[in-house]
Amino acid sequence: MVVALVGVVVSAHAVHARDYRVTVASADVDRAAQVIAFPLPADAPKSAVLRGPAGLVLPVQTGTGGEAMFVLPLQRAGETVTLTLGAARGAEAERGVDVRKEDGRLQVRVDGRMAFVFQMDRDATPRSGIKPEFKRAGYLHPVYSPSGKIVTDDYPSNHVHHHGIWTPWTKTKFQGRTPDFWNMGTKTGLEDFQTLDRTWDGPVHGGFEARLQMVDLSAPKPVTALHETWRVTSYRVAVTGGAAPVNVFDLEVTQTCATGDPLILPEYHYGGFGIRGADAWNGPGAAALFLTSEGVTDRVAGNNTRARWCFLGGRLDGAIAGTAVLGHPANFRAPQPLRLHPNMPYFSYVPQQLGEFAIEPGKPYVARFRFVAADGAPDRARLDAFWHGYARPASVTLAALP
């Protein structure tokens, strides 16, 4: 992203606050939920908002380094957006993302409504009788649509090792052994939560950073193969022009070798990232709805195809809801292939479908995804706009106003 500063005061000694014009450059595609950052001028209001046409007010959040951030809900192809940066009035900058720890869970709310939960207590299972080897923490569930429908599942009876949104590898080679971190019932490997490093709240975004690990249980003594960090950021996306509300959040996963040995990932059909949909969509037939960025709705036809994004949803209490998962273009082998399960509501992004690769010492593996949880049937054009907003956010220009 390029930011041009025109007549901008950057001195730390500025006294009088002034307004600025913020211009968002146009593009040849629609872009939705653009997260845009720029250096906040020293003489800008400390508590600022952006105002636009038709009464649009967008909160601005400033980090410790002076970088300001806002979310532009929608920008049509060919449209240049002009906003005014000025002082917030009353409660204009108070609403936003709230992160709270409660009973081994991180609860993330946007404008007071639940968005998702990060599970940190491996003993907090939804029912009794779950075997110890299946217990785990360090995943997202439940994920909510804006109307409050739960669009993920946890410990499903037919695949107890599935957990909302989670990121273990399946077929691997490590130090001459073959641990499986996905299928925990094999007792050869596990991915689990270690510690919560930090959380933050704000009018524009909030989230957390946590550490996980993948442990090889097939060795004479357990050996940690990968250290893993999660950075999860939830955004407040304003509702404009009659558009349906959405819950938008990002997941950035960074995996590094915990020893001097690589983790080898042979060619395989699933593993590395998974999302499990609601139990109501489980079973053969049309219980679950899939849609890929390539327009594929048949899960059998879409299996093993590559896609920039994929939607998983279905009917809950008589109405459709679901989640689209957008893959970042910087991801390894993007657009990554998909594993669309033929009768269960789950899919996986699988770069190893294209052949073996390895996570090597000193070379972190990074994967980035954006999630758009929504009510209503998936709209391909709208989801394309969300992907373009994620993959190619706009450049902006700042100019001081007289």
C-alpha positions in Angstrom: 0.0 0.0 0.0 1.3 3.5 -1.0 0.5 6.5 1.1 1.2 10.0 -0.2 1.4 12.9 2.3 0.6 16.3 0.9 1.0 19.3 3.3 1.2 17.0 6.2 2.7 18.0 9.5 4.9 15.2 11.0 6.6 17.2 13.7 5.9 16.0 17.3 5.7 19.7 18.4 2.4 20.4 16.6 -0.2 22.0 18.8 -3.4 22.8 16.9 -5.4 19.9 15.6 -6.5 20.2 12.0 -8.6 18.2 9.5 -7.2 16.3 6.6 -8.6 15.0 3.3 -8.0 11.3 2.8 -8.4 10.1 -0.8 -8.7 6.4 -1.5 -7.5 5.6 -5.1 -9.8 3.8 -7.5 -9.3 0.3 -8.9 -10.9 -1.6 -11.8 -12.6 -4.1 -9.4 -15.0 -3.8 -6.5 -13.3 -4.0 -3.1 -15.0 -4.7 0.2 -13.7 -4.5 3.8 -10.4 -2.9 2.9 -8.2 -2.5 5.9 -6.2 0.7 5.2 -3.3 2.0 7.3 -1.6 5.4 7.1 0.8 7.5 9.3 -1.4 9.8 11.4 -0.1 13.4 11.1 1.1 14.9 14.4 -1.4 17.7 14.2 -4.4 15.5 13.5 -7.0 15.0 16.2 -6.0 12.4 18.8 -9.4 10.9 18.8 -10.3 10.9 15.1 -12.9 9.6 12.7 -13.3 9.7 8.9 -16.5 11.2 7.5 -17.8 10.6 4.1 -20.9 11.1 1.9 -24.4 10.2 3.1 -23.5 10.5 6.8 -20.8 7.8 6.6 -18.6 7.8 9.8 -15.7 5.4 10.1 -13.7 5.1 13.3 -9.9 5.4 13.2 -7.6 3.4 15.4 -4.0 4.5 16.1 -1.2 2.1 17.1 1.7 2.8 19.4 3.9 3.7 16.4 1.5 6.4 15.2 0.0 4.3 12.4 -3.7 4.9 11.9 -6.1 2.3 10.5 -9.6 2.2 9.3 -11.9 -0.2 7.4 -13.6 1.0 4.2 -16.8 -1.1 3.8 -17.1 -0.9 0.0 -15.5 0.8 -2.9 -17.0 0.2 -6.4 -14.8 -0.3 -9.4 -13.6 3.0 -10.8 -14.7 4.9 -7.7 -12.4 7.4 -5.9 -13.5 7.8 -2.3 -12.8 11.1 -0.5 -13.1 11.2 3.3 -12.4 13.9 5.9 -10.3 13.1 8.9 -11.5 15.1 11.9 -12.2 14.9 15.6 -14.7 12.4 16.9 -17.9 13.7 18.4 -19.5 12.0 21.4 -19.5 8.2 21.1 -18.5 8.1 17.4 -15.1 6.3 18.1 -16.3 4.2 21.1 -17.9 1.2 19.5 -15.8 -1.6 18.1 -14.1 -4.9 18.9 -13.9 -6.2 22.5 -11.8 -9.2 23.6 -12.4 -10.8 26.9 -11.0 -13.9 28.7 -13.5 -16.0 30.5 -13.3 -19.6 31.8 -10.4 -20.7 29.5 -11.9 -19.0 26.4 -11.3 -15.7 24.6 -14.6 -14.2 23.6 -14.4 -11.7 20.7 -17.4 -9.3 20.2 -18.0 -6.7 17.6 -20.4 -3.9 18.5 -21.5 -6.0 21.5 -22.4 -9.1 19.5 -20.4 -12.4 19.6 -18.1 -12.9 16.6 -16.0 -16.0 17.6 -14.3 -17.7 20.5 -10.7 -19.0 20.9 -10.6 -22.2 23.0 -7.7 -22.4 25.5 -8.8 -25.1 27.9 -8.3 -28.6 26.5 -10.5 -30.1 29.3 -13.6 -28.0 28.4 -15.2 -30.5 26.1 -18.9 -30.3 25.0 -19.8 -33.7 26.3 -18.5 -36.4 28.6 -16.8 -39.6 27.3 -14.3 -37.9 24.9 -11.1 -39.9 25.1 -8.0 -38.1 26.5 -6.1 -38.3 23.2 -8.8 -36.3 21.4 -8.8 -33.4 23.9 -7.1 -30.3 22.7 -7.1 -26.5 22.7 -5.9 -23.7 20.4 -8.7 -23.4 17.8 -11.6 -21.1 16.9 -15.1 -22.2 17.9 -17.9 -21.2 17.9 -17.8 -18.8 15.0 -21.0 -16.7 14.7 -22.9 -15.1 11.8 -24.0 -11.5 12.5 -27.5 -12.8 13.5 -26.0 -15.1 16.1 -26.1 -18.4 14.2 -23.2 -20.8 15.1 -21.6 -21.8 11.7 -18.9 -24.1 13.0 -18.8 -27.4 15.0 -16.6 -28.9 17.6 -15.8 -32.5 18.5 -18.4 -33.8 15.9 -19.4 -37.4 16.7 -18.3 -38.8 13.3 -14.9 -37.0 13.4 -14.1 -36.1 17.0 -10.7 -34.6 16.0 -12.4 -31.8 14.0 -12.5 -28.4 15.7 -14.0 -25.3 14.2 -11.0 -23.6 12.6 -7.7 -25.4 13.2 -4.3 -25.9 11.4 -2.5 -29.2 12.0 -0.6 -31.1 9.3 -1.6 -34.7 8.5 0.8 -36.8 6.6 4.4 -35.9 7.6 8.0 -37.1 7.9 10.1 -36.0 10.9 13.4 -37.4 12.1 12.6 -40.7 10.2 9.2 -41.0 11.8 5.7 -40.2 10.4 3.7 -38.3 13.0 0.1 -37.3 12.2 -0.9 -34.1 14.0 -4.4 -34.0 12.5 -5.8 -37.5 13.4 -5.2 -37.4 17.1 -6.7 -40.9 17.6 -3.6 -42.4 16.1 -1.7 -41.0 19.1 1.4 -40.2 16.9 1.1 -36.4 17.1 -0.9 -33.5 18.3 -1.3 -29.8 17.8 -2.1 -27.9 21.0 -2.3 -24.6 22.7 0.7 -23.3 24.7 0.2 -19.8 25.9 -1.7 -16.5 25.2 0.8 -13.7 24.5 -1.4 -10.7 24.2 -4.9 -9.3 23.5 -6.1 -5.9 22.3 -9.3 -4.0 21.8 -10.2 -1.0 19.7 -12.8 0.9 17.7 -11.6 -0.6 14.4 -9.9 -3.9 15.3 -9.1 -6.2 18.2 -7.6 -9.6 18.6 -4.9 -11.8 20.1 -1.6 -13.5 19.6 -1.1 -17.0 20.9 1.5 -19.8 20.7 0.8 -23.4 19.8 3.0 -26.4 19.0 2.9 -29.6 17.0 4.4 -32.5 19.0 5.6 -35.8 17.7 4.3 -38.5 20.0 5.7 -41.4 18.0 9.3 -40.8 19.3 10.5 -42.6 22.4 9.9 -39.3 24.2 7.6 -36.6 22.8 9.5 -34.1 20.6 8.1 -30.7 19.5 8.5 -30.6 15.7 7.0 -27.1 15.1 6.5 -23.9 17.0 3.4 -22.1 15.8 2.0 -18.6 16.4 -1.5 -17.4 15.7 -2.3 -13.7 15.2 -6.1 -13.3 14.9 -7.6 -9.9 14.1 -11.3 -9.1 14.1 -12.6 -5.9 12.4 -15.6 -3.7 12.7 -17.0 -3.3 9.2 -19.6 -0.6 9.0 -22.9 -1.4 7.3 -23.6 0.9 4.4 -26.0 1.2 1.4 -28.3 -1.5 2.7 -25.7 -4.2 2.6 -26.0 -7.1 4.9 -23.7 -7.1 8.0 -20.7 -9.4 8.1 -18.2 -10.6 10.7 -14.7 -10.3 9.3 -11.5 -11.5 10.9 -8.0 -12.5 9.8 -5.8 -15.5 10.8 -2.1 -15.4 10.3 -0.3 -18.6 11.1 3.5 -18.7 11.4 5.3 -22.1 11.8 9.0 -22.6 12.6 11.0 -25.6 13.2 11.6 -26.5 16.8 14.7 -28.6 16.1 17.5 -28.6 13.5 15.4 -31.0 11.4 12.8 -30.1 8.8 9.2 -31.2 8.8 8.6 -32.9 5.4 5.1 -32.8 4.0 4.6 -35.4 1.3 1.9 -35.1 -1.4 -1.4 -35.6 0.3 -5.1 -34.7 -0.1 -5.8 -32.8 3.1 -4.3 -31.2 6.2 -2.7 -27.9 7.2 -5.9 -25.8 7.5 -9.4 -27.0 8.2 -12.9 -25.5 8.9 -15.7 -27.7 10.1 -19.2 -26.4 9.5 -22.3 -26.7 11.7 -23.7 -30.2 12.6 -27.0 -29.4 10.8 -25.1 -29.6 7.5 -23.6 -33.0 8.2 -24.4 -35.9 5.9 -24.6 -36.7 2.2 -26.7 -34.7 -0.3 -27.3 -31.0 -0.2 -27.1 -30.4 3.6 -24.0 -28.2 3.2 -23.6 -25.4 0.6 -20.3 -24.9 -1.1 -19.2 -22.2 -3.5 -15.7 -21.5 -4.7 -14.2 -18.4 -6.4 -14.3 -20.3 -9.7 -18.1 -20.7 -9.4 -18.1 -24.4 -8.4 -21.0 -25.5 -6.2 -20.6 -29.3 -6.6 -18.3 -30.4 -3.8 -17.2 -33.5 -5.7 -16.3 -31.4 -8.8 -14.7 -28.8 -6.7 -12.5 -31.2 -4.8 -8.8 -30.9 -5.7 -9.4 -27.6 -7.6 -7.6 -24.4 -6.8 -9.6 -21.4 -5.5 -8.9 -17.9 -4.1 -11.8 -18.4 -1.7 -14.4 -20.9 -0.7 -17.7 -20.6 1.1 -19.2 -23.2 3.4 -22.7 -22.8 4.8 -26.2 -24.1 4.9 -29.6 -23.7 6.6 -29.8 -23.0 10.3 -33.3 -22.5 11.8 -34.7 -22.1 8.3 -32.2 -19.5 7.1 -28.9 -19.7 5.3 -25.7 -18.7 7.0 -22.0 -19.6 6.6 -18.4 -18.6 6.3 -16.2 -17.7 3.3 -12.5 -18.4 3.7 -10.3 -16.1 1.6 -6.7 -17.2 0.9 -4.1 -14.5 0.6 -2.2 -14.4 -2.7 1.1 -14.4 -0.8 0.3 -17.9 0.5 2.5 -20.7 -0.6 1.3 -22.1 -4.0 -1.6 -19.7 -4.1 -4.3 -20.1 -5.1 -4.1 -23.3 -3.0 -6.0 -26.5 -3.9 -9.1 -27.5 -1.9 -10.1 -30.7 -0.2 -14.0 -30.5 -0.2 -15.3 -33.5 1.7 -18.0 -35.4 -0.2 -20.5 -35.8 2.7 -19.2 -33.8 5.7 -19.4 -30.0 6.1 -15.7 -29.4 6.1 -12.9 -28.2 3.7 -9.2 -27.7 3.8 -6.7 -25.6 1.9 -3.9 -28.1 0.8 -0.7 -26.8 -0.8 0.8 -30.3 -0.5 -1.7 -31.6 -3.1 0.7 -30.0 -5.6 3.6 -32.1 -4.4 5.9 -32.6 -1.5 7.5 -29.7 0.3 9.2 -29.0 3.6 9.2 -26.5 6.5 12.9 -26.0 7.0 15.0 -24.6 9.9 15.3 -20.8 9.6 12.6 -20.6 7.0 9.2 -19.9 8.6 6.0 -21.1 6.9 3.4 -18.4 6.9 -0.3 -18.8 5.9 -2.8 -16.0 5.9 -6.6 -16.3 5.7 -9.6 -13.9 6.0 -13.0 -15.1 7.1 -16.3 -13.5 6.2 -19.1 -14.9 8.3 -22.5 -13.8 7.0 -26.2 -14.5 6.9 -27.9 -15.3 3.6 -26.9 -17.2 0.5 -23.4 -16.7 -0.8 -23.0 -14.0 -3.5 -20.1 -14.7 -5.8 -19.6 -11.1 -6.9 -19.7 -9.8 -3.3 -17.3 -12.5 -2.1 -14.9 -11.5 -5.0 -15.1 -7.9 -3.7 -14.1 -9.1 -0.2 -11.2 -11.1 -1.7 -9.9 -8.0 -3.7 -10.3 -5.9 -0.6 -8.1 -8.4 1.3 -5.6 -9.1 -1.4 -5.2 -5.7 -2.9 -6.2 -2.9 -0.5 -6.1 0.7 -1.9 -3.4 3.3 -1.7 -4.4 6.6 0.0 -3.4 10.2 -0.2 -3.5 12.7 2.7 -3.8 16.5 2.2 -4.1 19.1 5.0 -7.3 21.1 4.8 -7.2 24.9 5.2 
